[in-house]
Amino acid sequence: QGRIVMNTYLAICASCVTAFATSPLAHRGKMEMIEIQNATLAGGVIIGMICPFNIDPWVSVLIGGLGGIVSACGYAWYHHALEVVGVTDSAAVQMLHGIPGLLGAVCAAFACLADNQNYMYSYETQWLNTEKMTRSRGVQFGYIVLAMISTLLISILSGLIFGFLSKLPCCPTVEKKDMLIDHDFWDIHDLGSDPRSQKSKTAAAVWANPMNVPMQEVAEA
């Protein structure tokens, strides 16, 4: 448990630093709040599979920092590229959970190859009896690779099936411009928050404020 806590703590600290350092590079010296909110947590995702392992602190910092960089860059460039080709990821799950999680599995696989004890340490953290766990480093590496492949297959196939079912005539349709608006299907207490209503035009203009336009001028417009 001590290894899990320390490795996770160090990884999240590192992802916070790299997320704040990476975001301004993609936005002309300014930080994007959505990237900061999510990329700072990427360290905890990428270290998840390897956190029970007996690794040095600098390894946790390196892996967590990599998660923050990859997540912030994904929000800045990859997420926009997906929207251009017509793929909508409303919560940008790929940037926080998908890609960092996949990279974390790769790190865990190579950690097993580097030190056979890491495999046993991970089991000691979760189970009391490890006498029957006799997998070699190569076998455990193969298990992790198979786990990654099966996870990708399940997620892709289930996404395709759900996408096909959602396009059936019996399912309600939503225009692309309204896909991120919840008011048609959820009970929203703040009815004035609907960007399609007349009351929220000023608020929408403020939220869509370009970087070089003063907030007061946008509100007055």
ZADREN-540073 format. One record per residue (C-alpha): residue in one letter; x, z, y. Coordinates in Angstrom, 2 decimals, decimal comma. Each point is the difference from the previous one (the first is absolute). Layout:
BEGIN
ATOM   aa        xx        zz        yy
ATOM    a         X         Z         Y
...
***
This chain:
BEGIN
ATOM   aa        xx        zz        yy
ATOM    q      0,00      0,00      0,00
ATOM    g      2,87      0,71      2,37
ATOM    r      1,38     -3,52     -0,48
ATOM    i     -3,42     -1,53      0,62
ATOM    v     -0,50      1,93      3,24
ATOM    m      3,48     -0,64      1,41
ATOM    n      0,20     -3,67     -0,98
ATOM    t     -3,45     -0,69      1,46
ATOM    y      0,74      1,95      3,17
ATOM    l      3,28     -1,81      0,62
ATOM    a     -1,54     -3,41     -0,71
ATOM    i     -2,88      0,53      2,43
ATOM    c      2,38      1,24      2,70
ATOM    a      2,10     -3,13     -0,46
ATOM    s     -3,03     -2,32      0,12
ATOM    c     -1,11      1,65      3,26
ATOM    v      3,36     -0,76      1,60
ATOM    t      0,22     -3,59     -1,24
ATOM    a     -3,64     -0,74      0,85
ATOM    f      0,49      1,10      3,61
ATOM    a      3,25     -2,00      0,14
ATOM    t     -1,42     -3,17     -1,56
ATOM    s     -3,32     -0,34      1,84
ATOM    p      1,52     -0,61      3,49
ATOM    l      2,16     -2,79     -1,44
ATOM    a     -3,13     -1,97     -0,87
ATOM    h     -1,94      0,66      3,21
ATOM    r      2,43     -0,59      2,86
ATOM    g      1,17      3,56      0,27
ATOM    k     -3,40      1,67     -0,41
ATOM    m     -1,44      1,79     -3,02
ATOM    e     -3,22     -0,98     -1,77
ATOM    m     -2,17      3,02     -0,82
ATOM    i     -1,46     -1,44     -3,22
ATOM    e      3,49     -0,62     -1,37
ATOM    i      1,18      3,49      0,95
ATOM    q     -3,04      1,69     -1,53
ATOM    n      0,53     -1,69     -3,35
ATOM    a      3,69     -0,88     -0,30
ATOM    t      1,00      3,62      0,56
ATOM    l     -1,79      0,83     -3,28
ATOM    a      1,65     -2,80     -1,97
ATOM    g      2,89      2,28     -0,96
ATOM    g     -2,36      2,22     -1,97
ATOM    v     -1,39     -3,04     -1,81
ATOM    i      3,29     -1,64     -0,90
ATOM    i      1,56      3,25     -1,26
ATOM    g     -3,05      0,91     -2,09
ATOM    m      1,24     -1,31     -3,35
ATOM    i      3,59      1,16      0,40
ATOM    c     -0,59      3,36      1,72
ATOM    p      0,40      2,06     -3,24
ATOM    f      3,38     -1,60     -0,71
ATOM    n      3,31      1,79      0,45
ATOM    i      1,23     -2,10      2,93
ATOM    d      2,20      0,92      2,95
ATOM    p     -1,65      0,70      3,38
ATOM    w      1,51     -3,12      1,55
ATOM    v     -1,78     -2,11     -2,61
ATOM    s     -3,36      1,46      1,03
ATOM    v      0,81     -0,68      3,65
ATOM    l      1,09     -3,56     -0,79
ATOM    i     -3,11     -0,78     -2,05
ATOM    g     -2,35      1,59      2,53
ATOM    g      1,66     -1,82      2,88
ATOM    l     -0,37     -3,28     -1,86
ATOM    g     -3,71      0,71     -0,43
ATOM    g     -0,46      0,55      3,73
ATOM    i      1,81     -3,24      0,88
ATOM    v     -1,86     -2,12     -2,55
ATOM    s     -3,38      1,43      0,97
ATOM    a      0,53     -0,43      3,75
ATOM    c      1,26     -3,57     -0,44
ATOM    g     -2,95     -0,73     -2,27
ATOM    y     -2,47      1,15      2,64
ATOM    a      1,80     -2,00      2,69
ATOM    w      0,42     -3,34     -1,77
ATOM    y     -1,35     -0,16     -3,55
ATOM    h     -3,47      1,35      0,84
ATOM    h     -0,40     -2,60      2,75
ATOM    a      1,14     -2,76     -2,37
ATOM    l     -2,69      1,04     -2,50
ATOM    e     -2,69     -0,22      2,68
ATOM    v      1,19     -3,48      0,97
ATOM    v     -0,54     -1,27     -3,55
ATOM    g     -3,41      1,69     -0,18
ATOM    v      0,84      3,17     -1,97
ATOM    t     -1,59      3,10      1,56
ATOM    d      1,56      3,37     -0,77
ATOM    s     -2,14      2,23      2,20
ATOM    a      2,05      3,15     -0,58
ATOM    a      3,34     -1,75     -0,58
ATOM    v      0,23      1,71     -3,39
ATOM    q      2,81     -2,28     -1,08
ATOM    m      2,31      1,23      2,75
ATOM    l     -0,43      3,71     -0,72
ATOM    h     -0,78      0,20     -3,72
ATOM    g      0,57     -3,37     -1,64
ATOM    i      3,48     -1,13      0,99
ATOM    p      1,58      3,49      0,39
ATOM    g     -1,53      1,05     -3,32
ATOM    l      1,42     -3,05     -1,74
ATOM    l      3,44      0,59      1,52
ATOM    g     -0,20      3,65     -1,09
ATOM    a     -0,58     -1,10     -3,59
ATOM    v      3,03     -2,30      0,22
ATOM    c      2,12      2,90      1,27
ATOM    a     -1,20      2,22     -2,86
ATOM    a      0,80     -2,70     -2,56
ATOM    f      3,58     -0,39      1,20
ATOM    a      0,40      3,78      0,27
ATOM    c     -0,74      0,19     -3,73
ATOM    l      2,73     -2,56     -0,65
ATOM    a      2,45      1,90      2,17
ATOM    d     -0,43      3,39     -1,67
ATOM    n     -1,73      0,69     -3,31
ATOM    q     -0,58      3,63      1,03
ATOM    n     -2,32     -1,10      2,77
ATOM    y     -2,55     -1,05     -2,58
ATOM    m      0,06      3,41     -1,66
ATOM    y     -0,05      1,82      3,34
ATOM    s     -3,19     -1,82      0,95
ATOM    y     -1,65      1,11     -3,22
ATOM    e      1,12      3,62      0,41
ATOM    t     -1,82      0,04      3,31
ATOM    q     -3,33     -1,00     -1,56
ATOM    w      0,01      1,15     -3,63
ATOM    l      1,32      3,11     -1,75
ATOM    n      1,03     -1,59     -3,29
ATOM    t      2,40     -2,95      0,24
ATOM    e      1,57      0,13     -3,45
ATOM    k     -1,83     -3,11     -1,20
ATOM    m      0,88     -2,06      3,09
ATOM    t      2,85     -2,09     -1,37
ATOM    r     -0,21     -3,18      2,07
ATOM    s      3,28     -1,55      1,07
ATOM    r      0,77     -1,14      3,53
ATOM    g     -0,74     -3,62     -0,87
ATOM    v     -3,29      0,85     -1,68
ATOM    q     -1,19      2,06      2,96
ATOM    f      1,04     -2,80      2,36
ATOM    g     -2,17     -2,37     -2,00
ATOM    y     -2,95      2,42      0,10
ATOM    i      0,18      0,20      3,79
ATOM    v      0,21     -3,79      0,33
ATOM    l     -3,03     -0,38     -2,29
ATOM    a     -1,85      2,59      2,07
ATOM    m      0,67     -2,00      3,17
ATOM    i     -1,15     -3,26     -1,60
ATOM    s     -3,17      1,54     -1,44
ATOM    t     -0,82      1,64      3,36
ATOM    l      0,35     -3,30      1,82
ATOM    l     -2,11     -1,83     -2,58
ATOM    i     -2,78      2,60      0,12
ATOM    s     -0,08      0,07      3,80
ATOM    i      0,06     -3,80      0,37
ATOM    l     -2,62     -0,67     -2,67
ATOM    s     -2,33      2,75      1,22
ATOM    g      0,35     -1,29      3,56
ATOM    l     -0,86     -3,55     -1,08
ATOM    i     -3,00      1,19     -2,00
ATOM    f     -1,32      2,12      2,87
ATOM    g      0,57     -2,86      2,44
ATOM    f     -1,97     -2,35     -2,24
ATOM    l     -2,87      2,47     -0,38
ATOM    s     -0,15      0,71      3,73
ATOM    k     -0,60     -3,71      0,66
ATOM    l     -3,10     -0,16     -2,19
ATOM    p     -3,30     -0,73      1,81
ATOM    c     -1,36      3,44     -0,87
ATOM    c      2,73      1,69      2,06
ATOM    p     -0,25      0,28      3,79
ATOM    t      2,39     -2,20      1,95
ATOM    v      2,02      0,94      3,04
ATOM    e      1,54     -2,37      2,49
ATOM    k      3,76      0,15      0,25
ATOM    k     -0,09      1,22      3,59
ATOM    d     -2,17      2,97     -1,07
ATOM    m      1,91      0,99     -3,14
ATOM    l      1,54      3,09      1,63
ATOM    i     -3,27      1,21      1,55
ATOM    d     -1,78      2,69     -2,02
ATOM    h     -3,28      0,27      1,90
ATOM    d     -1,97     -2,41     -2,21
ATOM    f      0,59      1,98     -3,20
ATOM    w      0,81      3,57      1,09
ATOM    d     -1,82      2,64      2,01
ATOM    i      2,21      0,22      3,09
ATOM    h     -0,89      2,91      2,29
ATOM    d      1,71     -1,54      3,03
ATOM    l     -2,17     -3,11      0,32
ATOM    g      1,70     -0,93      3,25
ATOM    s      3,24     -0,62     -1,87
ATOM    d     -1,27     -3,32     -1,36
ATOM    p      2,20     -2,62      1,72
ATOM    r     -2,91     -2,46     -0,18
ATOM    s     -2,18      2,15      2,26
ATOM    q     -0,14     -0,41      3,77
ATOM    k      0,95      3,63      0,59
ATOM    s      3,41     -0,33     -1,63
ATOM    k      1,30     -3,03      1,88
ATOM    t      2,06      2,13      2,33
ATOM    a      1,40      2,04     -2,89
ATOM    a      0,85     -3,15     -1,93
ATOM    a      1,81     -1,39      3,01
ATOM    v      2,04      3,18      0,31
ATOM    w      0,95     -0,02     -3,69
ATOM    a      0,97     -3,67      0,25
ATOM    n      2,18      0,67      3,01
ATOM    p      3,12     -2,19      0,10
ATOM    m      3,25      1,90      0,44
ATOM    n      0,60     -1,22      3,53
ATOM    v     -3,47      0,67      1,48
ATOM    p     -0,74      3,43      1,57
ATOM    m     -2,80      1,91     -1,77
ATOM    q     -1,99      0,51      3,22
ATOM    e     -0,19     -3,73      0,71
ATOM    v     -1,18     -0,74     -3,54
ATOM    a     -2,74      2,67      0,21
ATOM    e     -1,22     -1,39      3,34
ATOM    a     -0,09     -3,53     -1,44
***
